[in-house]
Amino acid sequence: MRIIKALFDKLNNAIPIEPPETGGILGSTDGEVIDYFIPDLPSDTGLHYCSYKPNVRYFNAKIAEWQERSIQFMGIYHTHFANVKTLSSADRTYIEQIMLAMPQGIGWLYFPIFTLPERVLTPYIALKCDKSVTIDNDELIIL
């Protein structure tokens, strides 16, 4: 996962320490390096301390705005409790659903986790091939 340093610092500082299981979307002007993010709004259904439930309607509207500005959707980040740097089975299932719903031209997206309270980022990448999705750790490259 490649991200510009100024944006990484801004994102890292914008992440609330509590509650865990909050997140947002990532974007890119060149399709390779993350240079945009939008944090999620508070949920209308209350906080979810054991899973992240993105505000899909809000994000779809923001992604549509990004498309008008030639900013490509690059994935979703979210936060986890202390020392939980791996994706849960629910995270993996949700990522697979997202990937399989993506248009044919989108073959990969990032799904990084920020571990709280340290704010350690663990990047993951999801790859789609036909109706199969593979989720792997990715290298973090701060430019």
NUZA-777400 format. One record per atom (N, C-alpha, C): residue number from 1; residue in one letter; atom name; x, y, z. Coordinates in steps of 0.2 Angstrom, whole numbers, plus 2048, in hexadecimal, padded with zeros to 3 digits. Layout:
N
{NUM, 'A', 'CA', {X, Y, Z}}
...
# end
This chain:
143
{1, 'M', 'N', {804, 7FA, 800}}
{1, 'M', 'CA', {800, 800, 800}}
{1, 'M', 'C', {804, 806, 800}}
{2, 'R', 'N', {804, 80A, 7FB}}
{2, 'R', 'CA', {808, 810, 7FA}}
{2, 'R', 'C', {803, 816, 7FC}}
{3, 'I', 'N', {806, 81B, 801}}
{3, 'I', 'CA', {802, 820, 803}}
{3, 'I', 'C', {807, 826, 804}}
{4, 'I', 'N', {805, 82C, 802}}
{4, 'I', 'CA', {809, 832, 803}}
{4, 'I', 'C', {80A, 833, 80B}}
{5, 'K', 'N', {810, 836, 80D}}
{5, 'K', 'CA', {811, 837, 814}}
{5, 'K', 'C', {80C, 83C, 817}}
{6, 'A', 'N', {80B, 841, 814}}
{6, 'A', 'CA', {807, 847, 817}}
{6, 'A', 'C', {800, 844, 818}}
{7, 'L', 'N', {7FD, 840, 813}}
{7, 'L', 'CA', {7F7, 83D, 814}}
{7, 'L', 'C', {7F7, 838, 81A}}
{8, 'F', 'N', {7FC, 834, 81A}}
{8, 'F', 'CA', {7FD, 82E, 81F}}
{8, 'F', 'C', {7FC, 832, 826}}
{9, 'D', 'N', {800, 837, 827}}
{9, 'D', 'CA', {800, 83B, 82D}}
{9, 'D', 'C', {7FA, 83E, 82F}}
{10, 'K', 'N', {7F6, 841, 82A}}
{10, 'K', 'CA', {7F0, 844, 82B}}
{10, 'K', 'C', {7EB, 83E, 82D}}
{11, 'L', 'N', {7EB, 839, 829}}
{11, 'L', 'CA', {7E6, 833, 82B}}
{11, 'L', 'C', {7E8, 830, 832}}
{12, 'N', 'N', {7EE, 82F, 833}}
{12, 'N', 'CA', {7F0, 82D, 83A}}
{12, 'N', 'C', {7ED, 831, 83F}}
{13, 'N', 'N', {7EE, 838, 83E}}
{13, 'N', 'CA', {7EC, 83C, 843}}
{13, 'N', 'C', {7E4, 83D, 844}}
{14, 'A', 'N', {7E1, 83C, 83E}}
{14, 'A', 'CA', {7D9, 83C, 83E}}
{14, 'A', 'C', {7D6, 836, 841}}
{15, 'I', 'N', {7D9, 831, 842}}
{15, 'I', 'CA', {7D6, 82B, 845}}
{15, 'I', 'C', {7D5, 82C, 84C}}
{16, 'P', 'N', {7CE, 82B, 84E}}
{16, 'P', 'CA', {7CD, 82C, 855}}
{16, 'P', 'C', {7D0, 826, 859}}
{17, 'I', 'N', {7D3, 827, 85F}}
{17, 'I', 'CA', {7D5, 821, 863}}
{17, 'I', 'C', {7CF, 81D, 865}}
{18, 'E', 'N', {7CA, 820, 867}}
{18, 'E', 'CA', {7C4, 81C, 869}}
{18, 'E', 'C', {7BE, 81F, 865}}
{19, 'P', 'N', {7B9, 81B, 863}}
{19, 'P', 'CA', {7B9, 814, 864}}
{19, 'P', 'C', {7BC, 810, 85E}}
{20, 'P', 'N', {7BE, 80A, 85F}}
{20, 'P', 'CA', {7C1, 806, 85A}}
{20, 'P', 'C', {7BB, 804, 855}}
{21, 'E', 'N', {7BD, 801, 84F}}
{21, 'E', 'CA', {7B8, 800, 84A}}
{21, 'E', 'C', {7B5, 806, 847}}
{22, 'T', 'N', {7B9, 80B, 845}}
{22, 'T', 'CA', {7B7, 810, 841}}
{22, 'T', 'C', {7BC, 810, 83B}}
{23, 'G', 'N', {7BA, 814, 836}}
{23, 'G', 'CA', {7BE, 814, 830}}
{23, 'G', 'C', {7BC, 819, 82B}}
{24, 'G', 'N', {7BE, 817, 825}}
{24, 'G', 'CA', {7BD, 81C, 81F}}
{24, 'G', 'C', {7BF, 819, 819}}
{25, 'I', 'N', {7BF, 81D, 813}}
{25, 'I', 'CA', {7C1, 81B, 80D}}
{25, 'I', 'C', {7C8, 81E, 80A}}
{26, 'L', 'N', {7CB, 81B, 806}}
{26, 'L', 'CA', {7D2, 81D, 803}}
{26, 'L', 'C', {7D1, 81E, 7FC}}
{27, 'G', 'N', {7D4, 824, 7F9}}
{27, 'G', 'CA', {7D4, 825, 7F2}}
{27, 'G', 'C', {7DB, 827, 7EF}}
{28, 'S', 'N', {7DB, 827, 7E9}}
{28, 'S', 'CA', {7E2, 829, 7E5}}
{28, 'S', 'C', {7E0, 82C, 7DF}}
{29, 'T', 'N', {7E4, 831, 7DD}}
{29, 'T', 'CA', {7E4, 835, 7D7}}
{29, 'T', 'C', {7E8, 831, 7D1}}
{30, 'D', 'N', {7EC, 82D, 7D3}}
{30, 'D', 'CA', {7F0, 829, 7CE}}
{30, 'D', 'C', {7EF, 822, 7CE}}
{31, 'G', 'N', {7EA, 820, 7D2}}
{31, 'G', 'CA', {7E8, 818, 7D2}}
{31, 'G', 'C', {7EE, 814, 7D5}}
{32, 'E', 'N', {7F3, 817, 7D8}}
{32, 'E', 'CA', {7F8, 813, 7DB}}
{32, 'E', 'C', {7FA, 815, 7E2}}
{33, 'V', 'N', {7FA, 81C, 7E3}}
{33, 'V', 'CA', {7FC, 81F, 7EA}}
{33, 'V', 'C', {7F6, 822, 7ED}}
{34, 'I', 'N', {7F5, 820, 7F3}}
{34, 'I', 'CA', {7EF, 823, 7F7}}
{34, 'I', 'C', {7F1, 82A, 7F9}}
{35, 'D', 'N', {7ED, 82F, 7F7}}
{35, 'D', 'CA', {7EE, 836, 7F8}}
{35, 'D', 'C', {7E7, 839, 7FA}}
{36, 'Y', 'N', {7E2, 835, 7FC}}
{36, 'Y', 'CA', {7DC, 838, 7FE}}
{36, 'Y', 'C', {7D9, 833, 803}}
{37, 'F', 'N', {7D5, 835, 808}}
{37, 'F', 'CA', {7D1, 831, 80D}}
{37, 'F', 'C', {7CB, 835, 80F}}
{38, 'I', 'N', {7C6, 832, 811}}
{38, 'I', 'CA', {7C0, 835, 814}}
{38, 'I', 'C', {7BE, 830, 81A}}
{39, 'P', 'N', {7BE, 833, 820}}
{39, 'P', 'CA', {7BB, 82F, 826}}
{39, 'P', 'C', {7B4, 82E, 825}}
{40, 'D', 'N', {7B2, 829, 828}}
{40, 'D', 'CA', {7AB, 827, 829}}
{40, 'D', 'C', {7A7, 82C, 82D}}
{41, 'L', 'N', {7A1, 82D, 82C}}
{41, 'L', 'CA', {79C, 831, 831}}
{41, 'L', 'C', {79A, 82C, 836}}
{42, 'P', 'N', {798, 82F, 83C}}
{42, 'P', 'CA', {795, 82A, 841}}
{42, 'P', 'C', {78F, 827, 83E}}
{43, 'S', 'N', {78F, 820, 841}}
{43, 'S', 'CA', {789, 81C, 83E}}
{43, 'S', 'C', {783, 81E, 841}}
{44, 'D', 'N', {77E, 81E, 83D}}
{44, 'D', 'CA', {777, 81F, 83F}}
{44, 'D', 'C', {774, 81A, 844}}
{45, 'T', 'N', {777, 814, 843}}
{45, 'T', 'CA', {775, 80E, 847}}
{45, 'T', 'C', {779, 80D, 84D}}
{46, 'G', 'N', {77D, 812, 84F}}
{46, 'G', 'CA', {781, 811, 855}}
{46, 'G', 'C', {788, 80F, 854}}
{47, 'L', 'N', {78C, 80F, 859}}
{47, 'L', 'CA', {793, 80C, 859}}
{47, 'L', 'C', {793, 805, 859}}
{48, 'H', 'N', {798, 802, 855}}
{48, 'H', 'CA', {799, 7FB, 855}}
{48, 'H', 'C', {7A0, 7F9, 857}}
{49, 'Y', 'N', {7A1, 7F7, 85D}}
{49, 'Y', 'CA', {7A7, 7F6, 860}}
{49, 'Y', 'C', {7AB, 7F0, 85E}}
{50, 'C', 'N', {7A7, 7EB, 85B}}
{50, 'C', 'CA', {7AA, 7E5, 859}}
{50, 'C', 'C', {7AB, 7E4, 851}}
{51, 'S', 'N', {7A8, 7E9, 84E}}
{51, 'S', 'CA', {7A9, 7E9, 846}}
{51, 'S', 'C', {7A8, 7EF, 843}}
{52, 'Y', 'N', {7AB, 7F1, 83E}}
{52, 'Y', 'CA', {7AA, 7F7, 83A}}
{52, 'Y', 'C', {7A5, 7F6, 835}}
{53, 'K', 'N', {7A0, 7FB, 835}}
{53, 'K', 'CA', {79A, 7FB, 831}}
{53, 'K', 'C', {79A, 802, 82D}}
{54, 'P', 'N', {79D, 802, 827}}
{54, 'P', 'CA', {79E, 808, 824}}
{54, 'P', 'C', {797, 80B, 822}}
{55, 'N', 'N', {797, 812, 821}}
{55, 'N', 'CA', {791, 815, 81F}}
{55, 'N', 'C', {791, 815, 817}}
{56, 'V', 'N', {78E, 810, 814}}
{56, 'V', 'CA', {78F, 80E, 80D}}
{56, 'V', 'C', {78C, 814, 809}}
{57, 'R', 'N', {786, 816, 80B}}
{57, 'R', 'CA', {783, 81C, 807}}
{57, 'R', 'C', {787, 822, 807}}
{58, 'Y', 'N', {78A, 824, 80C}}
{58, 'Y', 'CA', {78F, 82A, 80D}}
{58, 'Y', 'C', {795, 829, 808}}
{59, 'F', 'N', {798, 823, 809}}
{59, 'F', 'CA', {79E, 821, 805}}
{59, 'F', 'C', {79C, 821, 7FE}}
{60, 'N', 'N', {797, 81E, 7FC}}
{60, 'N', 'CA', {795, 81E, 7F5}}
{60, 'N', 'C', {794, 825, 7F2}}
{61, 'A', 'N', {792, 829, 7F5}}
{61, 'A', 'CA', {791, 830, 7F3}}
{61, 'A', 'C', {798, 833, 7F2}}
{62, 'K', 'N', {79C, 832, 7F7}}
{62, 'K', 'CA', {7A3, 835, 7F7}}
{62, 'K', 'C', {7A7, 832, 7F1}}
{63, 'I', 'N', {7A6, 82B, 7F0}}
{63, 'I', 'CA', {7AA, 828, 7EB}}
{63, 'I', 'C', {7A7, 82B, 7E4}}
{64, 'A', 'N', {7A1, 82C, 7E3}}
{64, 'A', 'CA', {79E, 830, 7DD}}
{64, 'A', 'C', {7A1, 837, 7DC}}
{65, 'E', 'N', {7A2, 83A, 7E2}}
{65, 'E', 'CA', {7A5, 841, 7E1}}
{65, 'E', 'C', {7AC, 840, 7DF}}
{66, 'W', 'N', {7B0, 83B, 7E2}}
{66, 'W', 'CA', {7B7, 83A, 7E0}}
{66, 'W', 'C', {7B7, 839, 7D9}}
{67, 'Q', 'N', {7B3, 835, 7D6}}
{67, 'Q', 'CA', {7B3, 833, 7CF}}
{67, 'Q', 'C', {7B3, 839, 7CB}}
{68, 'E', 'N', {7AF, 83E, 7CD}}
{68, 'E', 'CA', {7AE, 844, 7C9}}
{68, 'E', 'C', {7B5, 848, 7C9}}
{69, 'R', 'N', {7B9, 847, 7CE}}
{69, 'R', 'CA', {7BF, 84A, 7CF}}
{69, 'R', 'C', {7C5, 846, 7CD}}
{70, 'S', 'N', {7C4, 840, 7CA}}
{70, 'S', 'CA', {7C9, 83B, 7C8}}
{70, 'S', 'C', {7CD, 838, 7CD}}
{71, 'I', 'N', {7CA, 837, 7D3}}
{71, 'I', 'CA', {7CD, 834, 7D9}}
{71, 'I', 'C', {7CA, 82D, 7D9}}
{72, 'Q', 'N', {7CE, 828, 7D9}}
{72, 'Q', 'CA', {7CC, 821, 7D9}}
{72, 'Q', 'C', {7CC, 81E, 7E0}}
{73, 'F', 'N', {7C6, 81B, 7E1}}
{73, 'F', 'CA', {7C5, 817, 7E8}}
{73, 'F', 'C', {7CA, 812, 7E8}}
{74, 'M', 'N', {7CE, 812, 7EE}}
{74, 'M', 'CA', {7D3, 80D, 7EF}}
{74, 'M', 'C', {7D2, 808, 7F5}}
{75, 'G', 'N', {7CD, 809, 7F9}}
{75, 'G', 'CA', {7CC, 804, 7FE}}
{75, 'G', 'C', {7C9, 807, 804}}
{76, 'I', 'N', {7C9, 803, 80A}}
{76, 'I', 'CA', {7C6, 805, 810}}
{76, 'I', 'C', {7CA, 804, 816}}
{77, 'Y', 'N', {7CB, 809, 81A}}
{77, 'Y', 'CA', {7CF, 807, 820}}
{77, 'Y', 'C', {7CB, 807, 826}}
{78, 'H', 'N', {7CD, 804, 82B}}
{78, 'H', 'CA', {7C9, 804, 832}}
{78, 'H', 'C', {7CE, 803, 837}}
{79, 'T', 'N', {7CB, 804, 83D}}
{79, 'T', 'CA', {7CF, 803, 843}}
{79, 'T', 'C', {7CD, 7FD, 847}}
{80, 'H', 'N', {7D2, 7FA, 84B}}
{80, 'H', 'CA', {7D1, 7F4, 84F}}
{80, 'H', 'C', {7D4, 7F6, 856}}
{81, 'F', 'N', {7D1, 7F1, 85B}}
{81, 'F', 'CA', {7D4, 7F2, 862}}
{81, 'F', 'C', {7DB, 7F0, 862}}
{82, 'A', 'N', {7DE, 7F2, 868}}
{82, 'A', 'CA', {7E5, 7F1, 869}}
{82, 'A', 'C', {7E7, 7EA, 867}}
{83, 'N', 'N', {7ED, 7EA, 864}}
{83, 'N', 'CA', {7F0, 7E3, 863}}
{83, 'N', 'C', {7ED, 7DF, 85E}}
{84, 'V', 'N', {7E7, 7E1, 85A}}
{84, 'V', 'CA', {7E4, 7DD, 855}}
{84, 'V', 'C', {7E6, 7E0, 84E}}
{85, 'K', 'N', {7EB, 7DD, 84B}}
{85, 'K', 'CA', {7EE, 7E0, 845}}
{85, 'K', 'C', {7EB, 7DC, 83F}}
{86, 'T', 'N', {7E7, 7D7, 840}}
{86, 'T', 'CA', {7E5, 7D2, 83B}}
{86, 'T', 'C', {7DD, 7D3, 83A}}
{87, 'L', 'N', {7DB, 7D2, 834}}
{87, 'L', 'CA', {7D4, 7D2, 832}}
{87, 'L', 'C', {7D0, 7CD, 835}}
{88, 'S', 'N', {7CB, 7CE, 837}}
{88, 'S', 'CA', {7C6, 7C9, 83A}}
{88, 'S', 'C', {7C3, 7C5, 835}}
{89, 'S', 'N', {7C0, 7C0, 836}}
{89, 'S', 'CA', {7BC, 7BC, 831}}
{89, 'S', 'C', {7B6, 7C0, 82E}}
{90, 'A', 'N', {7B3, 7C5, 832}}
{90, 'A', 'CA', {7AE, 7C9, 830}}
{90, 'A', 'C', {7B1, 7CE, 82B}}
{91, 'D', 'N', {7B7, 7D1, 82D}}
{91, 'D', 'CA', {7BA, 7D6, 828}}
{91, 'D', 'C', {7BB, 7D2, 822}}
{92, 'R', 'N', {7BE, 7CC, 822}}
{92, 'R', 'CA', {7C0, 7C9, 81B}}
{92, 'R', 'C', {7B9, 7C7, 817}}
{93, 'T', 'N', {7B4, 7C5, 81B}}
{93, 'T', 'CA', {7AE, 7C4, 817}}
{93, 'T', 'C', {7AB, 7CB, 814}}
{94, 'Y', 'N', {7AB, 7D0, 817}}
{94, 'Y', 'CA', {7A9, 7D7, 815}}
{94, 'Y', 'C', {7AD, 7D9, 80F}}
{95, 'I', 'N', {7B4, 7D8, 810}}
{95, 'I', 'CA', {7B9, 7DA, 80A}}
{95, 'I', 'C', {7B7, 7D6, 804}}
{96, 'E', 'N', {7B6, 7CF, 805}}
{96, 'E', 'CA', {7B4, 7CB, 7FF}}
{96, 'E', 'C', {7AE, 7CE, 7FC}}
{97, 'Q', 'N', {7A9, 7CF, 800}}
{97, 'Q', 'CA', {7A2, 7D2, 7FD}}
{97, 'Q', 'C', {7A4, 7D9, 7F9}}
{98, 'I', 'N', {7A8, 7DD, 7FC}}
{98, 'I', 'CA', {7A9, 7E3, 7F9}}
{98, 'I', 'C', {7AD, 7E2, 7F2}}
{99, 'M', 'N', {7B2, 7DE, 7F2}}
{99, 'M', 'CA', {7B6, 7DC, 7EC}}
{99, 'M', 'C', {7B1, 7D9, 7E7}}
{100, 'L', 'N', {7AD, 7D5, 7E8}}
{100, 'L', 'CA', {7A9, 7D1, 7E3}}
{100, 'L', 'C', {7A4, 7D6, 7E1}}
{101, 'A', 'N', {7A2, 7DB, 7E4}}
{101, 'A', 'CA', {79D, 7E0, 7E2}}
{101, 'A', 'C', {7A1, 7E6, 7DE}}
{102, 'M', 'N', {7A7, 7E6, 7DD}}
{102, 'M', 'CA', {7AB, 7EB, 7DA}}
{102, 'M', 'C', {7AA, 7EA, 7D2}}
{103, 'P', 'N', {7AA, 7F0, 7CE}}
{103, 'P', 'CA', {7AA, 7EF, 7C7}}
{103, 'P', 'C', {7B0, 7EB, 7C5}}
{104, 'Q', 'N', {7AF, 7E8, 7BF}}
{104, 'Q', 'CA', {7B4, 7E3, 7BC}}
{104, 'Q', 'C', {7BB, 7E7, 7BC}}
{105, 'G', 'N', {7BC, 7ED, 7BA}}
{105, 'G', 'CA', {7C2, 7F0, 7BA}}
{105, 'G', 'C', {7C6, 7F1, 7C0}}
{106, 'I', 'N', {7C3, 7F0, 7C6}}
{106, 'I', 'CA', {7C6, 7F1, 7CD}}
{106, 'I', 'C', {7C8, 7EA, 7CF}}
{107, 'G', 'N', {7CF, 7E8, 7CF}}
{107, 'G', 'CA', {7D1, 7E2, 7D0}}
{107, 'G', 'C', {7D4, 7E1, 7D7}}
{108, 'W', 'N', {7D6, 7E7, 7DA}}
{108, 'W', 'CA', {7D9, 7E7, 7E1}}
{108, 'W', 'C', {7D7, 7ED, 7E5}}
{109, 'L', 'N', {7D7, 7ED, 7EB}}
{109, 'L', 'CA', {7D5, 7F3, 7F0}}
{109, 'L', 'C', {7D9, 7F1, 7F6}}
{110, 'Y', 'N', {7DB, 7F7, 7FA}}
{110, 'Y', 'CA', {7DE, 7F6, 800}}
{110, 'Y', 'C', {7D9, 7F6, 806}}
{111, 'F', 'N', {7DB, 7F3, 80B}}
{111, 'F', 'CA', {7D6, 7F2, 811}}
{111, 'F', 'C', {7DB, 7F3, 818}}
{112, 'P', 'N', {7DE, 7F8, 819}}
{112, 'P', 'CA', {7E3, 7F9, 81F}}
{112, 'P', 'C', {7DF, 7F9, 825}}
{113, 'I', 'N', {7E3, 7F7, 82A}}
{113, 'I', 'CA', {7E0, 7F7, 831}}
{113, 'I', 'C', {7E5, 7FC, 835}}
{114, 'F', 'N', {7E2, 800, 839}}
{114, 'F', 'CA', {7E6, 804, 83E}}
{114, 'F', 'C', {7E4, 801, 845}}
{115, 'T', 'N', {7E9, 7FF, 848}}
{115, 'T', 'CA', {7E9, 7FC, 84F}}
{115, 'T', 'C', {7E9, 802, 854}}
{116, 'L', 'N', {7E4, 802, 859}}
{116, 'L', 'CA', {7E4, 807, 85E}}
{116, 'L', 'C', {7E6, 804, 864}}
{117, 'P', 'N', {7E9, 808, 869}}
{117, 'P', 'CA', {7EA, 80F, 868}}
{117, 'P', 'C', {7F0, 812, 865}}
{118, 'E', 'N', {7F4, 80D, 863}}
{118, 'E', 'CA', {7FB, 80E, 860}}
{118, 'E', 'C', {7FB, 811, 859}}
{119, 'R', 'N', {7F5, 810, 856}}
{119, 'R', 'CA', {7F4, 813, 84F}}
{119, 'R', 'C', {7F9, 80F, 84A}}
{120, 'V', 'N', {7FA, 809, 84B}}
{120, 'V', 'CA', {7FF, 805, 847}}
{120, 'V', 'C', {7FB, 803, 841}}
{121, 'L', 'N', {7FD, 804, 83A}}
{121, 'L', 'CA', {7FA, 803, 834}}
{121, 'L', 'C', {7FC, 7FC, 832}}
{122, 'T', 'N', {7F8, 7F7, 831}}
{122, 'T', 'CA', {7F9, 7F1, 82D}}
{122, 'T', 'C', {7F5, 7F1, 827}}
{123, 'P', 'N', {7F9, 7F1, 821}}
{123, 'P', 'CA', {7F5, 7F1, 81B}}
{123, 'P', 'C', {7F3, 7EA, 818}}
{124, 'Y', 'N', {7EE, 7EA, 815}}
{124, 'Y', 'CA', {7EB, 7E4, 812}}
{124, 'Y', 'C', {7E9, 7E6, 80B}}
{125, 'I', 'N', {7EA, 7E1, 806}}
{125, 'I', 'CA', {7E8, 7E2, 7FF}}
{125, 'I', 'C', {7E3, 7DC, 7FE}}
{126, 'A', 'N', {7DD, 7DE, 7FA}}
{126, 'A', 'CA', {7D9, 7D9, 7F8}}
{126, 'A', 'C', {7D9, 7D9, 7F0}}
{127, 'L', 'N', {7DA, 7D3, 7ED}}
{127, 'L', 'CA', {7DB, 7D2, 7E6}}
{127, 'L', 'C', {7D5, 7CE, 7E4}}
{128, 'K', 'N', {7D2, 7D0, 7DE}}
{128, 'K', 'CA', {7CC, 7CC, 7DC}}
{128, 'K', 'C', {7CE, 7C9, 7D5}}
{129, 'C', 'N', {7CD, 7C3, 7D4}}
{129, 'C', 'CA', {7CE, 7BF, 7CE}}
{129, 'C', 'C', {7C7, 7BB, 7CC}}
{130, 'D', 'N', {7C3, 7BD, 7C7}}
{130, 'D', 'CA', {7BD, 7BA, 7C6}}
{130, 'D', 'C', {7B9, 7BB, 7CC}}
{131, 'K', 'N', {7B7, 7B5, 7CF}}
{131, 'K', 'CA', {7B2, 7B5, 7D5}}
{131, 'K', 'C', {7B6, 7B3, 7DB}}
{132, 'S', 'N', {7BD, 7B4, 7DB}}
{132, 'S', 'CA', {7C1, 7B2, 7E0}}
{132, 'S', 'C', {7C5, 7B8, 7E3}}
{133, 'V', 'N', {7C5, 7B9, 7EA}}
{133, 'V', 'CA', {7C8, 7BE, 7ED}}
{133, 'V', 'C', {7CE, 7BC, 7F2}}
{134, 'T', 'N', {7D4, 7BE, 7F1}}
{134, 'T', 'CA', {7D9, 7BD, 7F5}}
{134, 'T', 'C', {7DB, 7C3, 7FA}}
{135, 'I', 'N', {7DC, 7C2, 800}}
{135, 'I', 'CA', {7DE, 7C8, 804}}
{135, 'I', 'C', {7E5, 7C6, 808}}
{136, 'D', 'N', {7E9, 7CB, 807}}
{136, 'D', 'CA', {7F0, 7CA, 809}}
{136, 'D', 'C', {7F3, 7D0, 80D}}
{137, 'N', 'N', {7F8, 7CF, 811}}
{137, 'N', 'CA', {7FB, 7D5, 814}}
{137, 'N', 'C', {7FF, 7D8, 80E}}
{138, 'D', 'N', {800, 7DF, 80F}}
{138, 'D', 'CA', {803, 7E3, 80A}}
{138, 'D', 'C', {808, 7E7, 80D}}
{139, 'E', 'N', {80D, 7E9, 809}}
{139, 'E', 'CA', {813, 7ED, 80C}}
{139, 'E', 'C', {810, 7F5, 80C}}
{140, 'L', 'N', {812, 7F8, 811}}
{140, 'L', 'CA', {810, 7FF, 812}}
{140, 'L', 'C', {816, 803, 810}}
{141, 'I', 'N', {815, 807, 80B}}
{141, 'I', 'CA', {81A, 80C, 808}}
{141, 'I', 'C', {818, 813, 809}}
{142, 'I', 'N', {81B, 817, 80D}}
{142, 'I', 'CA', {819, 81E, 80E}}
{142, 'I', 'C', {81E, 822, 80A}}
{143, 'L', 'N', {81B, 826, 805}}
{143, 'L', 'CA', {81F, 82A, 801}}
{143, 'L', 'C', {81F, 831, 803}}
# end
